[in-house]
């Protein structure tokens, strides 16, 4: 099963998370399919950058977001998300 969850990065006592699409059996720091955003809980206010197009794509393919990620997405304003690159 494909899941969307957070992958921890950053040094000791300075957490930083990448939001990744991965297989549910993969380790937290293991292989992943795609990075679709990142989350930094240490900034004031905390920062969530997410590619909503890719999130919608993976959810339409059957990927399940984790409980924590579902909560972050629900409370994050849309304006804080990464904008899709403009066609030139």
Biopython code that builds the backbone (N, CA, C, O; Angstrom):
import numpy as np
from Bio.PDB.StructureBuilder import StructureBuilder

atoms = [
    (1, "UNK", "N", (0.837, -1.177, 0.000)),
    (1, "UNK", "CA", (0.000, 0.000, 0.000)),
    (1, "UNK", "C", (0.886, 1.246, 0.000)),
    (1, "UNK", "O", (1.908, 1.296, 0.684)),
    (2, "UNK", "N", (0.486, 2.230, -0.762)),
    (2, "UNK", "CA", (1.236, 3.485, -0.836)),
    (2, "UNK", "C", (0.667, 4.449, 0.205)),
    (2, "UNK", "O", (-0.549, 4.602, 0.326)),
    (3, "UNK", "N", (1.560, 5.093, 0.949)),
    (3, "UNK", "CA", (1.149, 6.041, 1.981)),
    (3, "UNK", "C", (1.883, 7.367, 1.786)),
    (3, "UNK", "O", (2.936, 7.423, 1.151)),
    (4, "UNK", "N", (1.310, 8.423, 2.342)),
    (4, "UNK", "CA", (1.945, 9.739, 2.344)),
    (4, "UNK", "C", (2.229, 10.054, 3.806)),
    (4, "UNK", "O", (1.315, 10.121, 4.627)),
    (5, "UNK", "N", (3.500, 10.245, 4.119)),
    (5, "UNK", "CA", (3.873, 10.479, 5.515)),
    (5, "UNK", "C", (5.089, 11.384, 5.617)),
    (5, "UNK", "O", (5.668, 11.793, 4.610)),
    (6, "UNK", "N", (5.464, 11.688, 6.855)),
    (6, "UNK", "CA", (6.602, 12.570, 7.079)),
    (6, "UNK", "C", (7.863, 11.742, 7.300)),
    (6, "UNK", "O", (7.839, 10.695, 7.948)),
    (7, "UNK", "N", (8.960, 12.241, 6.747)),
    (7, "UNK", "CA", (10.264, 11.613, 6.881)),
    (7, "UNK", "C", (11.163, 12.606, 7.613)),
    (7, "UNK", "O", (11.355, 13.730, 7.150)),
    (8, "UNK", "N", (11.714, 12.195, 8.753)),
    (8, "UNK", "CA", (12.485, 13.127, 9.579)),
    (8, "UNK", "C", (13.848, 13.415, 8.967)),
    (8, "UNK", "O", (14.537, 12.524, 8.470)),
    (9, "UNK", "N", (14.205, 14.676, 9.022)),
    (9, "UNK", "CA", (15.526, 15.132, 8.599)),
    (9, "UNK", "C", (15.984, 16.131, 9.647)),
    (9, "UNK", "O", (15.278, 16.360, 10.630)),
    (10, "UNK", "N", (17.120, 16.712, 9.460)),
    (10, "UNK", "CA", (17.612, 17.675, 10.435)),
    (10, "UNK", "C", (18.473, 16.993, 11.478)),
    (10, "UNK", "O", (18.488, 15.767, 11.590)),
    (11, "UNK", "N", (19.183, 17.796, 12.231)),
    (11, "UNK", "CA", (20.100, 17.249, 13.215)),
    (11, "UNK", "C", (19.398, 17.015, 14.550)),
    (11, "UNK", "O", (18.201, 17.263, 14.693)),
    (12, "UNK", "N", (20.154, 16.543, 15.499)),
    (12, "UNK", "CA", (19.637, 16.249, 16.831)),
    (12, "UNK", "C", (19.010, 17.512, 17.438)),
    (12, "UNK", "O", (19.612, 18.586, 17.405)),
    (13, "UNK", "N", (17.822, 17.377, 17.982)),
    (13, "UNK", "CA", (17.055, 18.459, 18.600)),
    (13, "UNK", "C", (16.655, 19.578, 17.645)),
    (13, "UNK", "O", (16.225, 20.640, 18.096)),
    (14, "UNK", "N", (16.784, 19.368, 16.352)),
    (14, "UNK", "CA", (16.370, 20.355, 15.347)),
    (14, "UNK", "C", (15.596, 19.653, 14.241)),
    (14, "UNK", "O", (16.086, 19.548, 13.117)),
    (15, "UNK", "N", (14.386, 19.169, 14.543)),
    (15, "UNK", "CA", (13.646, 18.376, 13.565)),
    (15, "UNK", "C", (13.186, 19.193, 12.357)),
    (15, "UNK", "O", (12.870, 20.378, 12.459)),
    (16, "UNK", "N", (13.163, 18.528, 11.244)),
    (16, "UNK", "CA", (12.681, 19.060, 9.977)),
    (16, "UNK", "C", (12.129, 17.849, 9.244)),
    (16, "UNK", "O", (12.768, 16.797, 9.235)),
    (17, "UNK", "N", (10.970, 17.968, 8.636)),
    (17, "UNK", "CA", (10.335, 16.805, 8.025)),
    (17, "UNK", "C", (10.093, 17.028, 6.543)),
    (17, "UNK", "O", (9.683, 18.112, 6.128)),
    (18, "UNK", "N", (10.348, 16.002, 5.753)),
    (18, "UNK", "CA", (9.975, 15.999, 4.345)),
    (18, "UNK", "C", (8.689, 15.188, 4.235)),
    (18, "UNK", "O", (8.539, 14.156, 4.889)),
    (19, "UNK", "N", (7.778, 15.651, 3.419)),
    (19, "UNK", "CA", (6.534, 14.918, 3.195)),
    (19, "UNK", "C", (6.755, 14.075, 1.945)),
    (19, "UNK", "O", (6.979, 14.602, 0.856)),
    (20, "UNK", "N", (6.689, 12.759, 2.122)),
    (20, "UNK", "CA", (7.039, 11.844, 1.043)),
    (20, "UNK", "C", (5.916, 10.854, 0.765)),
    (20, "UNK", "O", (5.078, 10.566, 1.620)),
    (21, "UNK", "N", (5.931, 10.349, -0.453)),
    (21, "UNK", "CA", (5.067, 9.253, -0.861)),
    (21, "UNK", "C", (5.944, 8.010, -0.827)),
    (21, "UNK", "O", (7.014, 7.988, -1.435)),
    (22, "UNK", "N", (5.496, 6.975, -0.119)),
    (22, "UNK", "CA", (6.324, 5.784, 0.057)),
    (22, "UNK", "C", (5.466, 4.540, 0.233)),
    (22, "UNK", "O", (4.253, 4.635, 0.417)),
    (23, "UNK", "N", (6.087, 3.399, 0.178)),
    (23, "UNK", "CA", (5.400, 2.150, 0.496)),
    (23, "UNK", "C", (5.246, 2.059, 2.003)),
    (23, "UNK", "O", (6.122, 2.504, 2.744)),
    (24, "UNK", "N", (4.145, 1.489, 2.462)),
    (24, "UNK", "CA", (3.897, 1.431, 3.904)),
    (24, "UNK", "C", (4.902, 0.543, 4.630)),
    (24, "UNK", "O", (5.141, 0.740, 5.821)),
    (25, "UNK", "N", (5.488, -0.418, 3.948)),
    (25, "UNK", "CA", (6.453, -1.323, 4.578)),
    (25, "UNK", "C", (7.848, -0.706, 4.696)),
    (25, "UNK", "O", (8.693, -1.236, 5.417)),
    (26, "UNK", "N", (8.100, 0.395, 4.006)),
    (26, "UNK", "CA", (9.419, 1.028, 4.036)),
    (26, "UNK", "C", (9.667, 1.672, 5.399)),
    (26, "UNK", "O", (8.735, 2.129, 6.060)),
    (27, "UNK", "N", (10.925, 1.702, 5.803)),
    (27, "UNK", "CA", (11.305, 2.341, 7.065)),
    (27, "UNK", "C", (11.065, 3.845, 6.985)),
    (27, "UNK", "O", (10.977, 4.407, 5.893)),
    (28, "UNK", "N", (10.959, 4.491, 8.137)),
    (28, "UNK", "CA", (10.695, 5.931, 8.169)),
    (28, "UNK", "C", (11.749, 6.701, 7.398)),
    (28, "UNK", "O", (11.420, 7.649, 6.685)),
    (29, "UNK", "N", (13.006, 6.314, 7.526)),
    (29, "UNK", "CA", (14.099, 6.983, 6.826)),
    (29, "UNK", "C", (14.513, 6.224, 5.568)),
    (29, "UNK", "O", (15.565, 6.505, 4.994)),
    (30, "UNK", "N", (13.700, 5.275, 5.139)),
    (30, "UNK", "CA", (14.062, 4.422, 4.017)),
    (30, "UNK", "C", (13.664, 4.994, 2.666)),
    (30, "UNK", "O", (13.515, 6.204, 2.494)),
    (31, "UNK", "N", (13.496, 4.076, 1.708)),
    (31, "UNK", "CA", (13.191, 4.463, 0.337)),
    (31, "UNK", "C", (11.854, 5.175, 0.243)),
    (31, "UNK", "O", (10.942, 4.922, 1.031)),
    (32, "UNK", "N", (11.751, 6.066, -0.727)),
    (32, "UNK", "CA", (10.504, 6.773, -0.980)),
    (32, "UNK", "C", (10.328, 6.937, -2.471)),
    (32, "UNK", "O", (11.276, 6.778, -3.239)),
    (33, "UNK", "N", (9.107, 7.256, -2.884)),
    (33, "UNK", "CA", (8.783, 7.407, -4.295)),
    (33, "UNK", "C", (8.976, 8.859, -4.735)),
    (33, "UNK", "O", (9.582, 9.124, -5.773)),
    (34, "UNK", "N", (8.452, 9.803, -3.932)),
    (34, "UNK", "CA", (8.511, 11.211, -4.322)),
    (34, "UNK", "C", (8.408, 12.107, -3.085)),
    (34, "UNK", "O", (7.705, 11.781, -2.128)),
    (35, "UNK", "N", (9.111, 13.229, -3.116)),
    (35, "UNK", "CA", (8.975, 14.254, -2.082)),
    (35, "UNK", "C", (7.948, 15.269, -2.594)),
    (35, "UNK", "O", (8.111, 15.824, -3.680)),
    (36, "UNK", "N", (6.896, 15.508, -1.813)),
    (36, "UNK", "CA", (5.861, 16.439, -2.259)),
    (36, "UNK", "C", (5.773, 17.690, -1.383)),
    (36, "UNK", "O", (4.917, 18.545, -1.611)),
    (37, "UNK", "N", (6.645, 17.803, -0.390)),
    (37, "UNK", "CA", (6.632, 19.004, 0.434)),
    (37, "UNK", "C", (7.551, 18.867, 1.628)),
    (37, "UNK", "O", (8.304, 17.900, 1.741)),
    (38, "UNK", "N", (7.485, 19.852, 2.528)),
    (38, "UNK", "CA", (8.255, 19.782, 3.759)),
    (38, "UNK", "C", (7.530, 20.528, 4.870)),
    (38, "UNK", "O", (6.656, 21.358, 4.620)),
    (39, "UNK", "N", (7.917, 20.209, 6.111)),
    (39, "UNK", "CA", (7.293, 20.788, 7.303)),
    (39, "UNK", "C", (8.390, 21.122, 8.298)),
    (39, "UNK", "O", (9.231, 20.284, 8.622)),
    (40, "UNK", "N", (8.368, 22.376, 8.785)),
    (40, "UNK", "CA", (9.349, 22.814, 9.772)),
    (40, "UNK", "C", (8.611, 23.287, 11.022)),
    (40, "UNK", "O", (8.051, 24.384, 11.023)),
    (41, "UNK", "N", (8.599, 22.476, 12.091)),
    (41, "UNK", "CA", (7.880, 22.862, 13.306)),
    (41, "UNK", "C", (8.614, 23.895, 14.153)),
    (41, "UNK", "O", (8.036, 24.409, 15.110)),
    (42, "UNK", "N", (9.857, 24.215, 13.838)),
    (42, "UNK", "CA", (10.664, 25.114, 14.668)),
    (42, "UNK", "C", (10.484, 26.596, 14.331)),
    (42, "UNK", "O", (10.892, 27.452, 15.115)),
    (43, "UNK", "N", (9.895, 26.910, 13.206)),
    (43, "UNK", "CA", (9.676, 28.318, 12.866)),
    (43, "UNK", "C", (8.422, 28.834, 13.571)),
    (43, "UNK", "O", (7.547, 28.053, 13.944)),
    (44, "UNK", "N", (8.344, 30.118, 13.744)),
    (44, "UNK", "CA", (7.159, 30.743, 14.355)),
    (44, "UNK", "C", (6.516, 31.646, 13.328)),
    (44, "UNK", "O", (7.111, 32.673, 13.001)),
    (45, "UNK", "N", (5.348, 31.342, 12.793)),
    (45, "UNK", "CA", (4.594, 30.098, 12.963)),
    (45, "UNK", "C", (5.237, 28.962, 12.173)),
    (45, "UNK", "O", (6.050, 29.197, 11.279)),
    (46, "UNK", "N", (4.868, 27.742, 12.508)),
    (46, "UNK", "CA", (5.456, 26.582, 11.831)),
    (46, "UNK", "C", (5.161, 26.632, 10.334)),
    (46, "UNK", "O", (4.128, 27.153, 9.915)),
    (47, "UNK", "N", (6.067, 26.091, 9.540)),
    (47, "UNK", "CA", (5.996, 26.196, 8.088)),
    (47, "UNK", "C", (5.619, 24.863, 7.458)),
    (47, "UNK", "O", (6.244, 23.839, 7.736)),
    (48, "UNK", "N", (4.599, 24.877, 6.611)),
    (48, "UNK", "CA", (4.212, 23.704, 5.836)),
    (48, "UNK", "C", (4.174, 24.115, 4.377)),
    (48, "UNK", "O", (3.379, 24.973, 3.990)),
    (49, "UNK", "N", (5.021, 23.514, 3.572)),
    (49, "UNK", "CA", (5.039, 23.750, 2.134)),
    (49, "UNK", "C", (4.674, 22.439, 1.470)),
    (49, "UNK", "O", (5.301, 21.410, 1.723)),
    (50, "UNK", "N", (3.657, 22.474, 0.620)),
    (50, "UNK", "CA", (3.112, 21.246, 0.063)),
    (50, "UNK", "C", (2.656, 21.483, -1.368)),
    (50, "UNK", "O", (2.038, 22.507, -1.663)),
    (51, "UNK", "N", (2.954, 20.555, -2.248)),
    (51, "UNK", "CA", (2.487, 20.612, -3.630)),
    (51, "UNK", "C", (1.124, 19.918, -3.666)),
    (51, "UNK", "O", (1.045, 18.692, -3.744)),
    (52, "UNK", "N", (0.059, 20.712, -3.610)),
    (52, "UNK", "CA", (-1.293, 20.142, -3.523)),
    (52, "UNK", "C", (-1.684, 19.371, -4.781)),
    (52, "UNK", "O", (-2.481, 18.437, -4.697)),
    (53, "UNK", "N", (-1.151, 19.734, -5.933)),
    (53, "UNK", "CA", (-1.447, 18.981, -7.159)),
    (53, "UNK", "C", (-0.941, 17.550, -7.045)),
    (53, "UNK", "O", (-1.654, 16.603, -7.374)),
    (54, "UNK", "N", (0.298, 17.400, -6.575)),
    (54, "UNK", "CA", (0.875, 16.058, -6.430)),
    (54, "UNK", "C", (0.173, 15.287, -5.318)),
    (54, "UNK", "O", (-0.001, 14.072, -5.423)),
    (55, "UNK", "N", (-0.233, 15.983, -4.251)),
    (55, "UNK", "CA", (-0.985, 15.340, -3.184)),
    (55, "UNK", "C", (-2.295, 14.788, -3.739)),
    (55, "UNK", "O", (-2.640, 13.636, -3.473)),
    (56, "UNK", "N", (-3.023, 15.589, -4.503)),
    (56, "UNK", "CA", (-4.286, 15.143, -5.098)),
    (56, "UNK", "C", (-4.055, 13.983, -6.060)),
    (56, "UNK", "O", (-4.852, 13.046, -6.118)),
    (57, "UNK", "N", (-2.959, 14.050, -6.814)),
    (57, "UNK", "CA", (-2.630, 12.967, -7.743)),
    (57, "UNK", "C", (-2.455, 11.647, -7.009)),
    (57, "UNK", "O", (-3.032, 10.632, -7.398)),
    (58, "UNK", "N", (-1.654, 11.662, -5.939)),
    (58, "UNK", "CA", (-1.385, 10.425, -5.214)),
    (58, "UNK", "C", (-2.600, 9.916, -4.461)),
    (58, "UNK", "O", (-2.805, 8.706, -4.367)),
    (59, "UNK", "N", (-3.408, 10.816, -3.923)),
    (59, "UNK", "CA", (-4.630, 10.383, -3.244)),
    (59, "UNK", "C", (-5.585, 9.754, -4.249)),
    (59, "UNK", "O", (-6.264, 8.779, -3.926)),
    (60, "UNK", "N", (-5.648, 10.297, -5.466)),
    (60, "UNK", "CA", (-6.507, 9.701, -6.502)),
    (60, "UNK", "C", (-6.019, 8.323, -6.917)),
    (60, "UNK", "O", (-6.808, 7.501, -7.382)),
    (61, "UNK", "N", (-4.719, 8.059, -6.754)),
    (61, "UNK", "CA", (-4.155, 6.744, -7.071)),
    (61, "UNK", "C", (-4.313, 5.762, -5.911)),
    (61, "UNK", "O", (-3.950, 4.593, -6.037)),
    (62, "UNK", "N", (-4.856, 6.232, -4.774)),
    (62, "UNK", "CA", (-5.102, 5.344, -3.649)),
    (62, "UNK", "C", (-4.159, 5.485, -2.477)),
    (62, "UNK", "O", (-4.235, 4.694, -1.536)),
    (63, "UNK", "N", (-3.269, 6.467, -2.500)),
    (63, "UNK", "CA", (-2.342, 6.664, -1.379)),
    (63, "UNK", "C", (-3.098, 7.202, -0.170)),
    (63, "UNK", "O", (-3.996, 8.032, -0.309)),
    (64, "UNK", "N", (-2.732, 6.727, 1.011)),
    (64, "UNK", "CA", (-3.378, 7.137, 2.251)),
    (64, "UNK", "C", (-2.460, 8.061, 3.039)),
    (64, "UNK", "O", (-1.339, 7.665, 3.360)),
    (65, "UNK", "N", (-2.896, 9.290, 3.365)),
    (65, "UNK", "CA", (-2.060, 10.155, 4.209)),
    (65, "UNK", "C", (-2.091, 9.666, 5.657)),
    (65, "UNK", "O", (-3.097, 9.122, 6.113)),
    (66, "UNK", "N", (-0.988, 9.862, 6.375)),
    (66, "UNK", "CA", (-0.928, 9.476, 7.786)),
    (66, "UNK", "C", (-1.852, 10.388, 8.591)),
    (66, "UNK", "O", (-2.256, 11.448, 8.112)),
    (67, "UNK", "N", (-2.182, 9.974, 9.808)),
    (67, "UNK", "CA", (-3.058, 10.772, 10.667)),
    (67, "UNK", "C", (-2.455, 12.144, 10.954)),
    (67, "UNK", "O", (-3.152, 13.157, 10.887)),
    (68, "UNK", "N", (-1.172, 12.179, 11.271)),
    (68, "UNK", "CA", (-0.503, 13.445, 11.569)),
    (68, "UNK", "C", (-0.522, 14.364, 10.355)),
    (68, "UNK", "O", (-0.809, 15.555, 10.478)),
    (69, "UNK", "N", (-0.224, 13.826, 9.209)),
    (69, "UNK", "CA", (-0.198, 14.633, 7.994)),
    (69, "UNK", "C", (-1.595, 15.128, 7.642)),
    (69, "UNK", "O", (-1.748, 16.269, 7.206)),
    (70, "UNK", "N", (-2.602, 14.306, 7.820)),
    (70, "UNK", "CA", (-3.979, 14.711, 7.554)),
    (70, "UNK", "C", (-4.353, 15.916, 8.432)),
    (70, "UNK", "O", (-5.018, 16.841, 7.963)),
    (71, "UNK", "N", (-3.929, 15.906, 9.697)),
    (71, "UNK", "CA", (-4.193, 17.012, 10.603)),
    (71, "UNK", "C", (-3.474, 18.278, 10.153)),
    (71, "UNK", "O", (-4.062, 19.359, 10.159)),
    (72, "UNK", "N", (-2.205, 18.154, 9.764)),
    (72, "UNK", "CA", (-1.436, 19.320, 9.304)),
    (72, "UNK", "C", (-2.052, 19.942, 8.054)),
    (72, "UNK", "O", (-2.129, 21.165, 7.941)),
    (73, "UNK", "N", (-2.485, 19.115, 7.129)),
    (73, "UNK", "CA", (-3.081, 19.608, 5.886)),
    (73, "UNK", "C", (-4.380, 20.338, 6.180)),
    (73, "UNK", "O", (-4.660, 21.375, 5.579)),
    (74, "UNK", "N", (-5.170, 19.809, 7.094)),
    (74, "UNK", "CA", (-6.464, 20.417, 7.417)),
    (74, "UNK", "C", (-6.314, 21.788, 8.061)),
    (74, "UNK", "O", (-7.138, 22.672, 7.824)),
    (75, "UNK", "N", (-5.278, 21.980, 8.871)),
    (75, "UNK", "CA", (-5.142, 23.265, 9.565)),
    (75, "UNK", "C", (-4.219, 24.252, 8.858)),
    (75, "UNK", "O", (-4.093, 25.394, 9.302)),
    (76, "UNK", "N", (-3.570, 23.841, 7.769)),
    (76, "UNK", "CA", (-2.659, 24.724, 7.039)),
    (76, "UNK", "C", (-3.436, 25.597, 6.062)),
    (76, "UNK", "O", (-4.306, 25.099, 5.348)),
    (77, "UNK", "N", (-3.135, 26.883, 6.021)),
    (77, "UNK", "CA", (-3.785, 27.747, 5.028)),
    (77, "UNK", "C", (-3.276, 27.423, 3.627)),
    (77, "UNK", "O", (-2.117, 27.047, 3.454)),
    (78, "UNK", "N", (-4.121, 27.565, 2.655)),
    (78, "UNK", "CA", (-3.760, 27.257, 1.268)),
    (78, "UNK", "C", (-2.673, 28.206, 0.772)),
    (78, "UNK", "O", (-1.855, 27.808, -0.058)),
    (79, "UNK", "N", (-2.639, 29.434, 1.250)),
    (79, "UNK", "CA", (-1.666, 30.422, 0.794)),
    (79, "UNK", "C", (-0.239, 30.015, 1.141)),
    (79, "UNK", "O", (0.700, 30.466, 0.485)),
    (80, "UNK", "N", (-0.053, 29.168, 2.165)),
    (80, "UNK", "CA", (1.284, 28.770, 2.580)),
    (80, "UNK", "C", (1.846, 27.667, 1.689)),
    (80, "UNK", "O", (3.025, 27.329, 1.792)),
    (81, "UNK", "N", (1.025, 27.111, 0.827)),
    (81, "UNK", "CA", (1.469, 26.005, -0.022)),
    (81, "UNK", "C", (2.311, 26.500, -1.181)),
    (81, "UNK", "O", (2.232, 27.663, -1.575)),
    (82, "UNK", "N", (3.119, 25.599, -1.719)),
    (82, "UNK", "CA", (3.947, 25.936, -2.865)),
    (82, "UNK", "C", (3.054, 26.096, -4.100)),
    (82, "UNK", "O", (2.197, 25.254, -4.371)),
    (83, "UNK", "N", (3.260, 27.153, -4.820)),
    (83, "UNK", "CA", (2.489, 27.394, -6.033)),
    (83, "UNK", "C", (3.060, 26.555, -7.159)),
    (83, "UNK", "O", (4.262, 26.293, -7.212)),
    (84, "UNK", "N", (2.194, 26.144, -8.047)),
    (84, "UNK", "CA", (2.638, 25.389, -9.217)),
    (84, "UNK", "C", (3.448, 26.324, -10.112)),
    (84, "UNK", "O", (3.132, 27.509, -10.216)),
    (85, "UNK", "N", (4.488, 25.798, -10.757)),
    (85, "UNK", "CA", (5.287, 26.651, -11.625)),
    (85, "UNK", "C", (4.443, 27.214, -12.771)),
    (85, "UNK", "O", (3.665, 26.488, -13.389)),
    (86, "UNK", "N", (4.598, 28.480, -13.042)),
    (86, "UNK", "CA", (3.815, 29.131, -14.094)),
    (86, "UNK", "C", (4.356, 28.747, -15.477)),
    (86, "UNK", "O", (5.565, 28.673, -15.693)),
    (87, "UNK", "N", (3.430, 28.506, -16.395)),
    (87, "UNK", "CA", (3.831, 28.185, -17.772)),
    (87, "UNK", "C", (4.310, 29.457, -18.462)),
    (87, "UNK", "O", (3.684, 30.510, -18.347)),
    (88, "UNK", "N", (5.410, 29.352, -19.167)),
    (88, "UNK", "CA", (5.944, 30.538, -19.819)),
    (88, "UNK", "C", (5.939, 30.391, -21.308)),
    (88, "UNK", "O", (6.359, 31.303, -22.020)),
]
sb = StructureBuilder()
sb.init_structure("model")
sb.init_model(0)
sb.init_chain("A")
sb.init_seg("    ")
for serial, (resi, resn, name, xyz) in enumerate(atoms, 1):
    if name == "N":
        sb.init_residue(resn, " ", resi, " ")
    sb.init_atom(name, np.array(xyz, "f"), 0.0, 1.0, " ", f" {name:<3s}", serial, name[0])
structure = sb.get_structure()
